[in-house]
């Protein structure tokens, strides 16, 4: 089970994720999100970790901005979380994760043919592109997701309380958690990160 911790904004959270055994950390590099981190800050954090894969999340950004920012930060993956076309994706110079919001723009054939290494299923909320902390209709979605030929991650309200249920329903390649691992101030909690990853490592 691959583990992705998204919305990283400081080195303490990044190192907690790496040391606990997460496979990916994600940086929100789109100013439309409250979890936005400036590229220079993300680059600094990326230099402070080694083994873990680093993912930059972009929403309907210019191709040049995506490629330049990925290079600056030393990213391993680019995650596209908007309405980026397959033609757009072909211009990105990094391995891709493509997010589809289930209930909005998820069509099995489009997801499977999209030029991405990994598909990410997230919840749909009007006027928000992700990171809402809300789950979606898992059982219905799992039927379609099970027909994907590409590996897929599940996001949207993933927490220590429901992660094992998500795994049982979807049998995904990985889980992507964010909001449930934050403190009351909206910052990632190293303790919550460690507890969440320990749960997954112990149970899967």
C-alpha positions as CSV (number, residue, x, y, z in Angstrom):
1,X,0.0,0.0,0.0
2,X,1.5,3.3,-1.1
3,X,1.1,6.2,1.2
4,X,0.9,9.8,0.1
5,X,0.8,12.7,2.5
6,X,-0.4,15.9,0.8
7,X,-0.5,19.6,1.7
8,X,3.0,19.7,3.2
9,X,4.1,23.2,4.2
10,X,7.1,22.7,6.5
11,X,10.2,20.5,6.9
12,X,9.0,19.0,10.2
13,X,5.9,17.4,8.5
14,X,8.0,16.3,5.5
15,X,10.6,14.6,7.7
16,X,7.9,13.0,9.9
17,X,6.3,11.5,6.8
18,X,9.6,10.3,5.4
19,X,10.8,8.8,8.7
20,X,7.5,7.0,9.3
21,X,7.7,5.4,5.9
22,X,5.4,7.3,3.6
23,X,6.2,6.9,-0.1
24,X,5.1,10.4,-1.4
25,X,4.7,13.9,0.0
26,X,2.7,16.5,-1.9
27,X,3.1,20.3,-2.2
28,X,0.1,22.4,-3.3
29,X,1.6,24.8,-5.8
30,X,-1.6,26.4,-6.8
31,X,-2.5,29.7,-5.2
32,X,-6.2,28.8,-5.3
33,X,-5.7,26.5,-2.3
34,X,-5.5,27.4,1.3
35,X,-2.6,24.9,1.5
36,X,-0.6,26.8,-1.1
37,X,3.1,26.8,-0.5
38,X,5.4,29.1,-2.5
39,X,7.7,27.3,-4.9
40,X,10.9,28.5,-3.2
41,X,9.6,27.2,0.1
42,X,8.7,23.9,-1.4
43,X,12.2,23.7,-3.0
44,X,13.7,24.2,0.4
45,X,11.7,21.5,2.0
46,X,12.5,19.1,-0.9
47,X,16.2,19.6,-0.2
48,X,15.6,18.5,3.4
49,X,14.4,15.0,2.5
50,X,16.0,12.3,0.5
51,X,14.2,8.9,0.0
52,X,10.6,10.1,-0.3
53,X,9.0,10.9,-3.6
54,X,8.1,14.6,-4.0
55,X,4.9,15.6,-5.8
56,X,3.8,19.1,-6.9
57,X,0.1,19.7,-7.2
58,X,-1.1,22.1,-9.9
59,X,-4.5,23.3,-11.0
60,X,-5.0,24.6,-14.6
61,X,-1.6,26.2,-14.6
62,X,0.5,27.2,-17.6
63,X,2.7,24.4,-18.9
64,X,5.8,26.5,-18.6
65,X,5.0,27.3,-15.0
66,X,4.5,23.7,-14.2
67,X,7.7,22.5,-15.8
68,X,9.8,25.4,-14.4
69,X,8.5,24.9,-10.9
70,X,9.0,21.2,-11.0
71,X,12.6,21.7,-11.9
72,X,13.1,24.4,-9.2
73,X,11.7,22.1,-6.5
74,X,13.3,18.9,-7.8
75,X,10.0,17.1,-8.0
76,X,9.6,13.5,-8.9
77,X,6.0,13.7,-10.0
78,X,3.6,16.4,-11.2
79,X,0.0,16.0,-10.1
80,X,-2.7,17.7,-12.2
81,X,-5.8,18.5,-10.3
82,X,-7.8,20.7,-12.8
83,X,-9.3,20.2,-16.2
84,X,-6.0,19.6,-18.0
85,X,-6.4,17.9,-21.3
86,X,-4.4,14.9,-22.5
87,X,-2.6,17.2,-25.0
88,X,-1.7,19.5,-22.1
89,X,-0.3,16.5,-20.2
90,X,1.9,15.5,-23.0
91,X,3.8,18.7,-22.6
92,X,4.7,18.1,-19.0
93,X,8.2,16.9,-18.6
94,X,7.7,14.9,-15.4
95,X,5.8,11.7,-14.5
96,X,2.2,12.4,-14.0
97,X,-0.5,11.8,-11.4
98,X,-3.9,12.9,-12.7
99,X,-6.7,13.6,-10.3
100,X,-10.3,13.0,-11.3
101,X,-13.2,14.3,-9.1
102,X,-15.6,11.5,-8.8
103,X,-19.1,12.7,-9.7
104,X,-17.8,15.5,-11.9
105,X,-15.2,14.7,-14.5
106,X,-14.6,11.0,-13.9
107,X,-15.2,8.9,-17.0
108,X,-13.5,5.5,-16.9
109,X,-12.3,5.5,-20.5
110,X,-10.9,9.1,-20.2
111,X,-9.1,8.2,-17.0
112,X,-7.6,5.0,-18.4
113,X,-6.4,6.6,-21.6
114,X,-5.0,9.7,-19.9
115,X,-1.1,9.9,-20.2
116,X,-0.5,9.5,-16.5
117,X,1.3,6.9,-14.4
118,X,-1.2,7.1,-11.6
119,X,-4.9,8.1,-11.4
120,X,-6.2,9.8,-8.2
121,X,-9.9,9.6,-7.3
122,X,-11.0,12.6,-5.2
123,X,-14.4,13.9,-4.0
124,X,-16.3,16.4,-6.1
125,X,-17.3,19.7,-4.5
126,X,-18.5,22.6,-6.7
127,X,-16.0,25.4,-7.1
128,X,-13.3,23.5,-5.2
129,X,-10.6,21.5,-6.8
130,X,-9.7,19.2,-3.9
131,X,-8.5,19.2,-0.4
132,X,-12.0,19.4,1.0
133,X,-11.7,16.7,3.5
134,X,-15.0,15.1,2.4
135,X,-15.4,11.5,1.2
136,X,-17.5,10.5,-1.7
137,X,-19.7,7.5,-2.7
138,X,-17.0,4.9,-2.2
139,X,-18.9,1.7,-3.0
140,X,-20.3,3.0,-6.3
141,X,-17.0,4.5,-7.2
142,X,-15.1,1.3,-6.4
143,X,-17.1,-0.6,-9.0
144,X,-15.8,1.7,-11.8
145,X,-12.3,2.1,-10.3
146,X,-11.9,-1.6,-10.3
147,X,-12.0,-1.6,-14.0
148,X,-9.1,0.8,-14.4
149,X,-6.0,-0.7,-15.9
150,X,-3.8,2.0,-14.3
151,X,-2.9,2.1,-10.6
152,X,-5.1,4.5,-8.7
153,X,-5.0,6.3,-5.4
154,X,-8.0,7.3,-3.3
155,X,-8.2,10.8,-1.7
156,X,-11.0,12.8,-0.1
157,X,-11.5,12.6,3.6
158,X,-9.0,9.8,4.2
159,X,-8.2,9.5,7.9
160,X,-7.1,7.1,10.6
161,X,-10.8,6.4,11.2
162,X,-11.7,5.3,7.6
163,X,-8.4,4.4,5.9
164,X,-8.8,0.7,6.4
165,X,-12.4,0.8,5.2
166,X,-11.2,2.6,2.0
167,X,-8.6,-0.1,1.4
168,X,-11.2,-2.8,1.9
169,X,-13.7,-1.2,-0.5
170,X,-11.3,-0.1,-3.3
171,X,-8.1,-2.2,-3.0
172,X,-6.2,0.8,-4.4
173,X,-2.6,1.1,-5.1
174,X,-2.4,3.9,-2.5
175,X,-4.1,6.4,-0.3
176,X,-3.7,10.1,-0.2
177,X,-4.4,11.9,3.1
178,X,-4.2,15.6,4.0
179,X,-6.8,17.5,6.1
180,X,-7.2,14.8,8.7
181,X,-3.6,15.1,9.6
182,X,-3.7,18.8,10.5
183,X,-4.0,20.5,13.8
184,X,-6.6,23.1,14.7
185,X,-4.4,25.8,13.1
186,X,-4.4,24.0,9.8
187,X,-0.8,22.8,10.0
188,X,0.3,19.3,9.4
189,X,0.8,17.5,12.7
190,X,3.9,15.3,12.8
191,X,2.2,13.2,15.5
192,X,-0.9,12.6,13.5
193,X,1.2,11.8,10.4
194,X,3.2,9.2,12.4
195,X,0.0,7.6,13.9
196,X,-1.7,7.4,10.5
197,X,1.3,5.8,8.8
198,X,1.8,3.4,11.6
199,X,-1.8,2.3,11.3
200,X,-1.4,1.6,7.6
201,X,2.0,-0.2,8.0
202,X,0.6,-2.3,10.8
203,X,-2.6,-3.3,9.1
204,X,-1.7,-3.7,5.4
